[in-house]
Amino acid sequence: MGAARAVGLLLGVAADAAFGDPRRHHPVAAFGRLAVTAERACYAEHRLVGLVYTAGLVGAVAAVGGLVERAGRGRAPVQVAGTALATWAVLGGASLADEGAAMARALDAGDLEAARIRLPHLCGRDPATLDLAGMARASVESVAENTSDAVVAPLLWGAVAGVPGLLAYRAVNTLDAMVGYRSPRYRRFGWAAARMDDLANLLPSRAAALLTTLCAPLVGGSARGAWQTWRRDAAAHPSPNAGQVEAAFAGALEIRLGGRTIYPHGTEQRPVLGHGRPPDAGDLTRGVELSRVVGLAAAALCATLAAVTQRPYRSASSAIGGSCGSSASGSHSPRRPSVASRHAK
């Protein structure tokens, strides 16, 4: 089972790199439409309603993943295919890199209008209020955060929880991007989605920051700067997770992130991360390269994790034959813990 899951994860990563997001009938987009329909049907300014909404959608998606995982039991090719398709569907590494590179070209050309058109593909900030420097900063922060949210986190959840983990994580992250805001409409209704996303990303965000530190020299960055800035500045960020990888990216690229941040729902004064200069188009290009390298490192790490931690299934008859003291009920089973929109908030 472990080898099949590992191979499926790697094939999904390869599919994302080769083909990017599906151009039509993207399953994450379909989930987003379902979430919008469910919100219209049950919205209320109450945390409990939001909790039922979030738990119902995530639980349904996890159940679908469980059926896919069950179909692959004892059939390695089926498990490989199911894991590969799910991984491809939930990863956003290729589209993130493409959007980041396109934004870097617009910034490098000084094309303010083109950059403002592209910014909503990367994050949820108001492009009309930003100049070229502001969009460079917003883009680097978005690339950093989404390296964790759209690449490292789904791979980690896939490694430890298979297809249910892949799909449930993407459902949680998508709901957070849709309703997990502090705006008047979603402050209560979106509370559960935001808190669930915080919990799901506690470990992945820190793994992403560590990988950023280790991979920084591969793109001409500073591992020491990434480590120091991560450890010093990450805790000041209002998000328990976004600040981890944003601080690591700031240190790795030797730039300064954070500051006044304008969203459609209001303005926030974010803490400053790093002591370098403000980012420019070249820093965004290096940030995209760093994101790609971190994604490859995460794929290798998670495939190894899946291979070494998942025990193969054994049938009851083989269990009996292998140990005269065993019963049929002693056969092994796997241990399974539990883009449409990838806008950084």
Contacts in CASP RR format, 6 or more apart in sequence:
PFRMAT RR
TARGET T0000
AUTHOR 0000-0000-0000
METHOD contacts of the structure
MODEL  1
MGAARAVGLLLGVAADAAFGDPRRHHPVAAFGRLAVTAERACYAEHRLVG
LVYTAGLVGAVAAVGGLVERAGRGRAPVQVAGTALATWAVLGGASLADEG
AAMARALDAGDLEAARIRLPHLCGRDPATLDLAGMARASVESVAENTSDA
VVAPLLWGAVAGVPGLLAYRAVNTLDAMVGYRSPRYRRFGWAAARMDDLA
NLLPSRAAALLTTLCAPLVGGSARGAWQTWRRDAAAHPSPNAGQVEAAFA
GALEIRLGGRTIYPHGTEQRPVLGHGRPPDAGDLTRGVELSRVVGLAAAA
LCATLAAVTQRPYRSASSAIGGSCGSSASGSHSPRRPSVASRHAK
1 74 0 8 1.000
1 79 0 8 1.000
1 310 0 8 1.000
1 311 0 8 1.000
1 312 0 8 1.000
1 313 0 8 1.000
1 334 0 8 1.000
2 306 0 8 1.000
2 307 0 8 1.000
2 309 0 8 1.000
2 310 0 8 1.000
2 311 0 8 1.000
2 312 0 8 1.000
3 76 0 8 1.000
3 307 0 8 1.000
4 76 0 8 1.000
4 79 0 8 1.000
4 80 0 8 1.000
4 83 0 8 1.000
5 79 0 8 1.000
5 83 0 8 1.000
5 158 0 8 1.000
5 159 0 8 1.000
5 162 0 8 1.000
5 306 0 8 1.000
5 307 0 8 1.000
5 310 0 8 1.000
6 159 0 8 1.000
6 303 0 8 1.000
6 304 0 8 1.000
6 306 0 8 1.000
6 307 0 8 1.000
7 80 0 8 1.000
7 83 0 8 1.000
7 84 0 8 1.000
7 303 0 8 1.000
8 79 0 8 1.000
8 80 0 8 1.000
8 81 0 8 1.000
8 82 0 8 1.000
8 83 0 8 1.000
8 84 0 8 1.000
8 87 0 8 1.000
9 83 0 8 1.000
9 84 0 8 1.000
9 87 0 8 1.000
9 155 0 8 1.000
9 158 0 8 1.000
9 159 0 8 1.000
9 299 0 8 1.000
9 302 0 8 1.000
9 303 0 8 1.000
9 306 0 8 1.000
10 299 0 8 1.000
10 303 0 8 1.000
11 80 0 8 1.000
11 83 0 8 1.000
11 84 0 8 1.000
11 87 0 8 1.000
12 83 0 8 1.000
12 84 0 8 1.000
12 85 0 8 1.000
12 87 0 8 1.000
12 88 0 8 1.000
12 91 0 8 1.000
13 87 0 8 1.000
13 91 0 8 1.000
13 155 0 8 1.000
13 295 0 8 1.000
13 296 0 8 1.000
13 299 0 8 1.000
15 84 0 8 1.000
15 87 0 8 1.000
15 88 0 8 1.000
16 87 0 8 1.000
16 88 0 8 1.000
16 91 0 8 1.000
16 92 0 8 1.000
16 93 0 8 1.000
16 94 0 8 1.000
17 94 0 8 1.000
19 88 0 8 1.000
19 94 0 8 1.000
20 92 0 8 1.000
20 93 0 8 1.000
20 94 0 8 1.000
20 95 0 8 1.000
20 98 0 8 1.000
21 92 0 8 1.000
21 94 0 8 1.000
21 95 0 8 1.000
21 339 0 8 1.000
22 88 0 8 1.000
22 89 0 8 1.000
26 89 0 8 1.000
26 339 0 8 1.000
26 340 0 8 1.000
27 89 0 8 1.000
28 89 0 8 1.000
28 90 0 8 1.000
28 170 0 8 1.000
28 174 0 8 1.000
28 339 0 8 1.000
28 340 0 8 1.000
28 341 0 8 1.000
29 339 0 8 1.000
29 340 0 8 1.000
31 57 0 8 1.000
31 61 0 8 1.000
31 170 0 8 1.000
31 171 0 8 1.000
31 174 0 8 1.000
31 340 0 8 1.000
32 174 0 8 1.000
32 178 0 8 1.000
32 340 0 8 1.000
32 341 0 8 1.000
34 57 0 8 1.000
35 57 0 8 1.000
35 174 0 8 1.000
35 175 0 8 1.000
35 178 0 8 1.000
35 179 0 8 1.000
36 178 0 8 1.000
38 53 0 8 1.000
38 57 0 8 1.000
39 53 0 8 1.000
39 178 0 8 1.000
39 179 0 8 1.000
39 189 0 8 1.000
42 49 0 8 1.000
42 50 0 8 1.000
42 52 0 8 1.000
42 53 0 8 1.000
43 49 0 8 1.000
43 53 0 8 1.000
43 189 0 8 1.000
44 50 0 8 1.000
44 189 0 8 1.000
45 185 0 8 1.000
45 187 0 8 1.000
45 188 0 8 1.000
45 189 0 8 1.000
46 188 0 8 1.000
46 189 0 8 1.000
47 188 0 8 1.000
47 189 0 8 1.000
47 191 0 8 1.000
47 192 0 8 1.000
49 189 0 8 1.000
50 179 0 8 1.000
50 188 0 8 1.000
50 189 0 8 1.000
50 190 0 8 1.000
50 191 0 8 1.000
50 192 0 8 1.000
50 193 0 8 1.000
51 191 0 8 1.000
51 192 0 8 1.000
53 189 0 8 1.000
53 192 0 8 1.000
53 193 0 8 1.000
54 172 0 8 1.000
54 175 0 8 1.000
54 190 0 8 1.000
54 192 0 8 1.000
54 193 0 8 1.000
54 196 0 8 1.000
55 192 0 8 1.000
57 171 0 8 1.000
57 175 0 8 1.000
58 168 0 8 1.000
58 171 0 8 1.000
58 172 0 8 1.000
58 175 0 8 1.000
58 196 0 8 1.000
59 168 0 8 1.000
59 171 0 8 1.000
61 167 0 8 1.000
61 168 0 8 1.000
61 170 0 8 1.000
61 171 0 8 1.000
62 164 0 8 1.000
62 165 0 8 1.000
62 167 0 8 1.000
62 168 0 8 1.000
62 171 0 8 1.000
62 338 0 8 1.000
63 164 0 8 1.000
64 167 0 8 1.000
65 86 0 8 1.000
65 163 0 8 1.000
65 164 0 8 1.000
65 165 0 8 1.000
65 166 0 8 1.000
65 167 0 8 1.000
65 168 0 8 1.000
66 163 0 8 1.000
66 164 0 8 1.000
68 82 0 8 1.000
68 86 0 8 1.000
68 163 0 8 1.000
69 79 0 8 1.000
69 162 0 8 1.000
69 163 0 8 1.000
69 164 0 8 1.000
69 336 0 8 1.000
71 78 0 8 1.000
72 78 0 8 1.000
72 79 0 8 1.000
72 82 0 8 1.000
73 79 0 8 1.000
73 313 0 8 1.000
74 313 0 8 1.000
82 163 0 8 1.000
83 158 0 8 1.000
83 162 0 8 1.000
83 163 0 8 1.000
83 166 0 8 1.000
86 162 0 8 1.000
86 163 0 8 1.000
86 166 0 8 1.000
86 167 0 8 1.000
87 154 0 8 1.000
87 155 0 8 1.000
87 158 0 8 1.000
87 166 0 8 1.000
89 166 0 8 1.000
89 167 0 8 1.000
89 170 0 8 1.000
90 154 0 8 1.000
90 166 0 8 1.000
90 167 0 8 1.000
90 169 0 8 1.000
90 170 0 8 1.000
90 339 0 8 1.000
91 150 0 8 1.000
91 151 0 8 1.000
91 154 0 8 1.000
91 155 0 8 1.000
92 146 0 8 1.000
92 150 0 8 1.000
92 151 0 8 1.000
92 339 0 8 1.000
92 342 0 8 1.000
93 146 0 8 1.000
93 147 0 8 1.000
93 150 0 8 1.000
93 151 0 8 1.000
93 291 0 8 1.000
93 292 0 8 1.000
93 295 0 8 1.000
95 339 0 8 1.000
95 342 0 8 1.000
96 122 0 8 1.000
96 143 0 8 1.000
96 146 0 8 1.000
96 147 0 8 1.000
96 150 0 8 1.000
96 151 0 8 1.000
96 291 0 8 1.000
96 342 0 8 1.000
97 288 0 8 1.000
97 291 0 8 1.000
97 292 0 8 1.000
99 118 0 8 1.000
99 121 0 8 1.000
99 122 0 8 1.000
100 122 0 8 1.000
100 139 0 8 1.000
100 143 0 8 1.000
100 284 0 8 1.000
100 288 0 8 1.000
101 285 0 8 1.000
101 288 0 8 1.000
102 118 0 8 1.000
103 115 0 8 1.000
103 118 0 8 1.000
103 119 0 8 1.000
103 121 0 8 1.000
103 122 0 8 1.000
103 135 0 8 1.000
103 139 0 8 1.000
103 284 0 8 1.000
104 139 0 8 1.000
104 281 0 8 1.000
104 282 0 8 1.000
104 284 0 8 1.000
104 285 0 8 1.000
104 288 0 8 1.000
105 281 0 8 1.000
106 114 0 8 1.000
106 115 0 8 1.000
106 118 0 8 1.000
107 115 0 8 1.000
107 132 0 8 1.000
107 135 0 8 1.000
107 136 0 8 1.000
107 139 0 8 1.000
107 280 0 8 1.000
107 281 0 8 1.000
107 284 0 8 1.000
108 281 0 8 1.000
108 282 0 8 1.000
108 285 0 8 1.000
110 132 0 8 1.000
112 131 0 8 1.000
112 132 0 8 1.000
115 127 0 8 1.000
115 132 0 8 1.000
115 135 0 8 1.000
116 127 0 8 1.000
116 128 0 8 1.000
116 130 0 8 1.000
116 135 0 8 1.000
117 127 0 8 1.000
119 125 0 8 1.000
119 127 0 8 1.000
119 130 0 8 1.000
119 135 0 8 1.000
119 138 0 8 1.000
119 139 0 8 1.000
120 127 0 8 1.000
120 343 0 8 1.000
122 138 0 8 1.000
122 139 0 8 1.000
122 142 0 8 1.000
122 143 0 8 1.000
122 146 0 8 1.000
122 343 0 8 1.000
122 344 0 8 1.000
123 138 0 8 1.000
123 139 0 8 1.000
123 141 0 8 1.000
123 142 0 8 1.000
123 343 0 8 1.000
123 344 0 8 1.000
123 345 0 8 1.000
124 263 0 8 1.000
124 264 0 8 1.000
124 343 0 8 1.000
124 344 0 8 1.000
124 345 0 8 1.000
125 138 0 8 1.000
125 261 0 8 1.000
125 262 0 8 1.000
125 263 0 8 1.000
126 262 0 8 1.000
126 263 0 8 1.000
126 264 0 8 1.000
127 135 0 8 1.000
129 262 0 8 1.000
130 138 0 8 1.000
130 262 0 8 1.000
133 278 0 8 1.000
133 279 0 8 1.000
133 280 0 8 1.000
134 278 0 8 1.000
136 278 0 8 1.000
136 279 0 8 1.000
136 280 0 8 1.000
136 281 0 8 1.000
136 283 0 8 1.000
136 284 0 8 1.000
137 257 0 8 1.000
137 258 0 8 1.000
137 278 0 8 1.000
137 279 0 8 1.000
138 261 0 8 1.000
139 284 0 8 1.000
140 249 0 8 1.000
140 253 0 8 1.000
140 255 0 8 1.000
140 257 0 8 1.000
140 279 0 8 1.000
140 283 0 8 1.000
140 284 0 8 1.000
140 287 0 8 1.000
141 246 0 8 1.000
141 249 0 8 1.000
141 257 0 8 1.000
141 258 0 8 1.000
141 344 0 8 1.000
142 343 0 8 1.000
142 344 0 8 1.000
143 249 0 8 1.000
143 284 0 8 1.000
143 287 0 8 1.000
143 288 0 8 1.000
143 291 0 8 1.000
144 212 0 8 1.000
144 245 0 8 1.000
144 246 0 8 1.000
144 248 0 8 1.000
144 249 0 8 1.000
144 250 0 8 1.000
144 257 0 8 1.000
144 287 0 8 1.000
144 291 0 8 1.000
145 242 0 8 1.000
145 243 0 8 1.000
145 245 0 8 1.000
145 246 0 8 1.000
145 344 0 8 1.000
146 291 0 8 1.000
146 342 0 8 1.000
146 344 0 8 1.000
147 208 0 8 1.000
147 212 0 8 1.000
147 245 0 8 1.000
147 249 0 8 1.000
147 290 0 8 1.000
147 291 0 8 1.000
147 294 0 8 1.000
147 295 0 8 1.000
148 201 0 8 1.000
148 204 0 8 1.000
148 205 0 8 1.000
148 208 0 8 1.000
148 209 0 8 1.000
148 241 0 8 1.000
148 242 0 8 1.000
148 244 0 8 1.000
148 245 0 8 1.000
149 173 0 8 1.000
149 201 0 8 1.000
149 342 0 8 1.000
149 344 0 8 1.000
150 173 0 8 1.000
150 339 0 8 1.000
150 342 0 8 1.000
151 208 0 8 1.000
151 291 0 8 1.000
151 294 0 8 1.000
151 295 0 8 1.000
151 298 0 8 1.000
152 204 0 8 1.000
152 205 0 8 1.000
152 207 0 8 1.000
152 208 0 8 1.000
152 211 0 8 1.000
152 294 0 8 1.000
152 295 0 8 1.000
152 298 0 8 1.000
153 169 0 8 1.000
153 173 0 8 1.000
153 200 0 8 1.000
153 201 0 8 1.000
153 204 0 8 1.000
153 205 0 8 1.000
153 208 0 8 1.000
154 166 0 8 1.000
154 169 0 8 1.000
154 170 0 8 1.000
155 295 0 8 1.000
155 298 0 8 1.000
155 299 0 8 1.000
155 301 0 8 1.000
155 302 0 8 1.000
156 203 0 8 1.000
156 204 0 8 1.000
156 207 0 8 1.000
156 298 0 8 1.000
156 302 0 8 1.000
156 305 0 8 1.000
157 165 0 8 1.000
157 166 0 8 1.000
157 168 0 8 1.000
157 169 0 8 1.000
157 200 0 8 1.000
157 204 0 8 1.000
158 165 0 8 1.000
158 166 0 8 1.000
158 169 0 8 1.000
158 302 0 8 1.000
158 306 0 8 1.000
159 302 0 8 1.000
159 303 0 8 1.000
159 305 0 8 1.000
159 306 0 8 1.000
159 309 0 8 1.000
160 305 0 8 1.000
160 306 0 8 1.000
160 309 0 8 1.000
160 337 0 8 1.000
161 168 0 8 1.000
161 336 0 8 1.000
161 337 0 8 1.000
161 338 0 8 1.000
162 306 0 8 1.000
162 336 0 8 1.000
164 336 0 8 1.000
164 338 0 8 1.000
165 338 0 8 1.000
168 338 0 8 1.000
169 200 0 8 1.000
170 339 0 8 1.000
172 193 0 8 1.000
172 196 0 8 1.000
172 197 0 8 1.000
172 200 0 8 1.000
173 197 0 8 1.000
173 200 0 8 1.000
173 201 0 8 1.000
173 342 0 8 1.000
174 339 0 8 1.000
174 340 0 8 1.000
174 341 0 8 1.000
175 190 0 8 1.000
175 193 0 8 1.000
175 196 0 8 1.000
175 197 0 8 1.000
176 193 0 8 1.000
176 194 0 8 1.000
176 196 0 8 1.000
176 197 0 8 1.000
176 345 0 8 1.000
177 341 0 8 1.000
177 342 0 8 1.000
177 343 0 8 1.000
177 345 0 8 1.000
178 193 0 8 1.000
178 341 0 8 1.000
179 186 0 8 1.000
179 189 0 8 1.000
179 190 0 8 1.000
179 193 0 8 1.000
180 186 0 8 1.000
180 190 0 8 1.000
180 191 0 8 1.000
180 193 0 8 1.000
180 194 0 8 1.000
180 197 0 8 1.000
180 345 0 8 1.000
181 187 0 8 1.000
181 190 0 8 1.000
181 194 0 8 1.000
181 263 0 8 1.000
181 265 0 8 1.000
181 345 0 8 1.000
182 265 0 8 1.000
183 264 0 8 1.000
183 265 0 8 1.000
183 266 0 8 1.000
184 265 0 8 1.000
198 239 0 8 1.000
198 240 0 8 1.000
198 241 0 8 1.000
201 241 0 8 1.000
202 240 0 8 1.000
202 241 0 8 1.000
204 241 0 8 1.000
205 240 0 8 1.000
205 241 0 8 1.000
205 242 0 8 1.000
205 243 0 8 1.000
205 244 0 8 1.000
205 245 0 8 1.000
206 244 0 8 1.000
207 298 0 8 1.000
207 301 0 8 1.000
208 244 0 8 1.000
208 245 0 8 1.000
208 248 0 8 1.000
208 294 0 8 1.000
208 298 0 8 1.000
209 226 0 8 1.000
209 230 0 8 1.000
209 234 0 8 1.000
209 244 0 8 1.000
209 245 0 8 1.000
209 247 0 8 1.000
209 248 0 8 1.000
210 248 0 8 1.000
211 294 0 8 1.000
211 295 0 8 1.000
211 297 0 8 1.000
211 298 0 8 1.000
211 301 0 8 1.000
212 226 0 8 1.000
212 230 0 8 1.000
212 245 0 8 1.000
212 248 0 8 1.000
212 249 0 8 1.000
212 252 0 8 1.000
212 290 0 8 1.000
212 294 0 8 1.000
213 223 0 8 1.000
213 226 0 8 1.000
213 227 0 8 1.000
213 230 0 8 1.000
213 248 0 8 1.000
213 252 0 8 1.000
214 223 0 8 1.000
214 297 0 8 1.000
215 290 0 8 1.000
215 293 0 8 1.000
215 294 0 8 1.000
215 297 0 8 1.000
216 222 0 8 1.000
216 223 0 8 1.000
216 225 0 8 1.000
216 226 0 8 1.000
216 251 0 8 1.000
216 252 0 8 1.000
216 290 0 8 1.000
217 223 0 8 1.000
218 290 0 8 1.000
218 293 0 8 1.000
219 252 0 8 1.000
219 286 0 8 1.000
219 287 0 8 1.000
219 289 0 8 1.000
219 290 0 8 1.000
219 293 0 8 1.000
220 286 0 8 1.000
221 252 0 8 1.000
221 253 0 8 1.000
221 254 0 8 1.000
221 286 0 8 1.000
221 290 0 8 1.000
222 251 0 8 1.000
222 252 0 8 1.000
222 254 0 8 1.000
223 252 0 8 1.000
225 251 0 8 1.000
225 252 0 8 1.000
225 254 0 8 1.000
226 248 0 8 1.000
226 249 0 8 1.000
226 251 0 8 1.000
226 252 0 8 1.000
227 248 0 8 1.000
228 251 0 8 1.000
229 247 0 8 1.000
229 248 0 8 1.000
229 250 0 8 1.000
229 251 0 8 1.000
229 273 0 8 1.000
229 274 0 8 1.000
229 275 0 8 1.000
230 244 0 8 1.000
230 247 0 8 1.000
230 248 0 8 1.000
230 251 0 8 1.000
232 247 0 8 1.000
233 243 0 8 1.000
233 247 0 8 1.000
233 250 0 8 1.000
233 271 0 8 1.000
233 272 0 8 1.000
233 273 0 8 1.000
233 274 0 8 1.000
234 243 0 8 1.000
234 244 0 8 1.000
234 246 0 8 1.000
234 247 0 8 1.000
234 248 0 8 1.000
234 273 0 8 1.000
236 271 0 8 1.000
236 273 0 8 1.000
237 243 0 8 1.000
237 244 0 8 1.000
237 246 0 8 1.000
237 247 0 8 1.000
237 270 0 8 1.000
237 271 0 8 1.000
237 273 0 8 1.000
238 268 0 8 1.000
238 270 0 8 1.000
239 345 0 8 1.000
242 344 0 8 1.000
242 345 0 8 1.000
243 273 0 8 1.000
246 257 0 8 1.000
246 258 0 8 1.000
246 273 0 8 1.000
247 257 0 8 1.000
247 273 0 8 1.000
247 274 0 8 1.000
249 257 0 8 1.000
249 287 0 8 1.000
249 290 0 8 1.000
250 256 0 8 1.000
250 257 0 8 1.000
250 273 0 8 1.000
250 274 0 8 1.000
250 276 0 8 1.000
251 273 0 8 1.000
251 274 0 8 1.000
251 276 0 8 1.000
252 290 0 8 1.000
253 279 0 8 1.000
253 283 0 8 1.000
253 286 0 8 1.000
253 287 0 8 1.000
253 290 0 8 1.000
254 276 0 8 1.000
254 277 0 8 1.000
255 274 0 8 1.000
255 276 0 8 1.000
255 277 0 8 1.000
255 278 0 8 1.000
255 279 0 8 1.000
255 283 0 8 1.000
256 272 0 8 1.000
256 273 0 8 1.000
256 274 0 8 1.000
256 275 0 8 1.000
256 276 0 8 1.000
256 277 0 8 1.000
256 278 0 8 1.000
256 279 0 8 1.000
257 272 0 8 1.000
257 273 0 8 1.000
257 274 0 8 1.000
257 279 0 8 1.000
258 270 0 8 1.000
258 271 0 8 1.000
258 272 0 8 1.000
258 273 0 8 1.000
259 269 0 8 1.000
259 270 0 8 1.000
259 271 0 8 1.000
259 272 0 8 1.000
260 267 0 8 1.000
260 268 0 8 1.000
260 269 0 8 1.000
260 270 0 8 1.000
261 267 0 8 1.000
261 268 0 8 1.000
261 269 0 8 1.000
261 270 0 8 1.000
263 345 0 8 1.000
309 335 0 8 1.000
310 334 0 8 1.000
310 335 0 8 1.000
311 332 0 8 1.000
311 334 0 8 1.000
311 335 0 8 1.000
312 332 0 8 1.000
313 331 0 8 1.000
313 332 0 8 1.000
313 333 0 8 1.000
313 334 0 8 1.000
314 331 0 8 1.000
314 332 0 8 1.000
315 331 0 8 1.000
316 328 0 8 1.000
316 329 0 8 1.000
316 330 0 8 1.000
316 331 0 8 1.000
317 328 0 8 1.000
318 331 0 8 1.000
319 326 0 8 1.000
319 328 0 8 1.000
319 330 0 8 1.000
319 331 0 8 1.000
319 332 0 8 1.000
320 326 0 8 1.000
320 327 0 8 1.000
320 328 0 8 1.000
END
